[in-house]
Amino acid sequence: MKKTSMLFIAASVLGIGSAFATATTAQAGSVTAKNYTAEVSSNQATLYDDSGDNIDVALPAKSTWAVGNVTNINGKDYYEVSTGAYLSSDDSYLYKKRPEVIKVASDHSVPIYNHNFEERDDLSVTPGSSWYSDSVITSQSGIPYVRISTDAYVSMYDVIEQKVTSSIS
């Protein structure tokens, strides 16, 4: 009887304690970015450690780097381009090779965007035209954009047909 009473009291205390426990949200430190590449889009890109501190190494403009992981530090994405060395998303962009032929919508002029997802005022795509694309980038809101020329992308919302071609290594 004494053991049963003690177990009941212990269970009650634990149950009441858990009712007042606060929920904790865990945030992933990094995500594997298999088959992704980062291209330096600034004049020079500084590398950082996994805490976001400058490690006094810089990468040249337009250089491309295989990415191991994508890590978010203080709300900004960093791309691991060497063990413990990260490239800031402020100085680069992430893309994945995906060779395909696309056809854009025929009922409206299709806007062209740069790698920062800014619409280009000076260019658009002819409605209903087909284009070869070799890579895709994805906006932070998850919208994919396919490259049709140097720093020229169209939103997949405007693509009505796509045919994947052979793989590019």
N, C-alpha and C positions, 0 to 999 in steps of 0.2 A: 504494500500500500504506500509506504514511504517513497519507494522508487518511482511509482506511478505518479504520485503527486509532484515530485521533483521534475520529472519529464514533462508533465503538463505545464508547470510553471515556466520551465525553460522554453518550451515551444511557444507559449503565449508571449513571453518577452521578445523572442526572435520575430514572431509574427507581427507584433505591434511595432517593433523597430524597423522592420522592412517596409511597413506602410508609410513611414516618414522618410525613408531613404530617397535621395534625389537621383534622378536619372542622369546618366552621363552619356554624352554623344562622342563616339570615337571618330576621328578623321584619318583617312589613309594618308600615310606619309609620302608614299610614292606609288606610281602605277607603271607597270612594264609597258614599254612602247616598242614592241617587237616590229621590225621592218619599217620603222619611221626614221626619217632623216631631218636634221635641222640645218637651215641655211642662214648664215649670218646676213642680216639685212641692214645693219648699220656700218659705218666706216670702219669700225673696229669694235670687237665684242670682248668685254672682260669676262673672265671665268670666276665662279664663286664656289665656296665649299657648301656642305649640306646645311649650314646654318645661315647661308646667305651672305657670308663675309667674302670680300674680294681676296683672291689668292695671287694677285699680281701676274697673271698670265692673260694674254690677249690673243684673239683669233682674227684673221684678216677678213675683210669684206668679201661677200659672195662665196666664202668657203662653205663646204657642206660636211656634216658630221653625222655618223651613225649615232642613234640615241638608244641608251639602255633603259632608262627610267625617266618618267616625268614626275617631278616633285613640286609640291606647292608649299612655298615658304612665305608666310605673312600675306597670303592672298595673291601671290604672283607665281606663275609656272616657271620652273627651271628644268632644262633638259640635260641629263647626264651624258656628257660626250667623252668622258674618261673617268676612271675610277675616282670618285670623290670630287670631280670637277664638273661644274654645272654652268650652262649657258642660259642667260636670262631671256625670257620671252619678249622683253623690251628690245633686245638686240637681234632677234632671230624669229623664225617661224618654223613650224613643224609640218612636214608633208609626208605622204606615202605614195610610192610609185603604184600606178594603176592604169595601165595602157588600155585605151578604149576609143571607140568612135562614138560621138554623141550627135544627136540632132536636137536643135532647140525649138521652142514653141514657134508656131507660125502665125499666131494671132496678135502678137505685139513685138515691139522692138525689145531685144534682150540686152540688159545692161552688163557691162564688164566691170569687174572689181579688181583692185590690187591685192597683194598678200595681207594687207591690214584690213581687208573687207570694206574698203572705201570705194564707193562708186566712182568710176572714171567719167568725167563730163565730156571728154573728147572722143570717146569710142562707144560703139554698141555693136551688137551682132545682128546680121541680117536675119529677119524672121524666117524660120524653116530651114536654115542652113545647117550643114553637117561639119563637124570638126574632130580632129584627132586630139586626144588628151593623153598626157603621159603621167599625170599625178593628180592627187586630190589633197586639199587642205580642209580643215573643219573649224568653223567658228566656235567660240565659247558657248554659244547657244545650241551647238550640235548640228548646224547646217553645213553639209558638204558643198564645196566649190571645186570645180574641175578646171585645170589649167589648159588653156587653148593657145597660149603664146607666152612669151617672156613677161612675167608679172601681170598676166591677164587671165582672169578667172570668171567663170559663169556659175551662178547658183544652180544646184541640182533641182530647185523648184522650177527652173526654166527649161530643163531637159525633158524631152518627151520620149526619147528613144536612146538606148545605149547598147553597144555591142562590145564586149570585152575582147581585146586582141591578145596575142601571145604575150607572155610575161617578159618584163624587162628585168634583168638581173642587176 
